[in-house]
Amino acid sequence: MDERKPQKDQCAHGKMLFQVDATVYVQPEGGKWTLSAAGLFLLRTLEHDHTKANPVSEHNLLIPCCGHSAWLNEGGRFKLLCTGCGLGKNPEVIHRDKTILIRGEQEQTVSFMEWKDSVFAFVDQVREFYDKSSPKVLPDEGVDREGGAAFWQEWRARRGATYS
């Protein structure tokens, strides 16, 4: 029997390191982030650019402080919307041929395969956290339940996709 207390908060919160070579975009000392929303947004960067003008994290930042609820967003760039509090880190991720340009206070370039492998490693760690954490209490009905289901549906589809 699992004696861990069920949690209503559907998000995974924690510290992270986002670094390319010597350039650090997010450091563990910088605070706690909503890693589940960050994971989904980073998965989206495998197919889409993330820029301030055209973000993969509509109404949020790439590495958000908050992910709040996930809602269906039929009219947006993506079917799912995870709004935030306006705090976080927001480096741009831009596809250039077979490389990824990461632009914040400094710019770094990595191969697409390095980027993909790093994103997959990160989201696999977040998924492992969920697998080991206390069970989540899902909302009984309504937009919160639909949004939560859509969140994991998009996560699984993007994690299971073949990227080259």
Secondary structure as GFF3:
##gff-version 3
##sequence-region A 1 164
A	DSSP	beta_strand	13	14	.	.	.	ID=ss1
A	DSSP	beta_strand	18	20	.	.	.	ID=ss2
A	DSSP	beta_strand	23	26	.	.	.	ID=ss3
A	DSSP	three_ten_helix	28	30	.	.	.	ID=ss4
A	DSSP	beta_strand	33	34	.	.	.	ID=ss5
A	DSSP	alpha_helix	35	44	.	.	.	ID=ss6
A	DSSP	beta_strand	63	64	.	.	.	ID=ss7
A	DSSP	beta_strand	70	72	.	.	.	ID=ss8
A	DSSP	beta_strand	80	82	.	.	.	ID=ss9
A	DSSP	beta_strand	88	89	.	.	.	ID=ss10
A	DSSP	beta_strand	92	96	.	.	.	ID=ss11
A	DSSP	beta_strand	99	103	.	.	.	ID=ss12
A	DSSP	beta_strand	107	111	.	.	.	ID=ss13
A	DSSP	alpha_helix	112	132	.	.	.	ID=ss14
A	DSSP	alpha_helix	142	160	.	.	.	ID=ss15
###
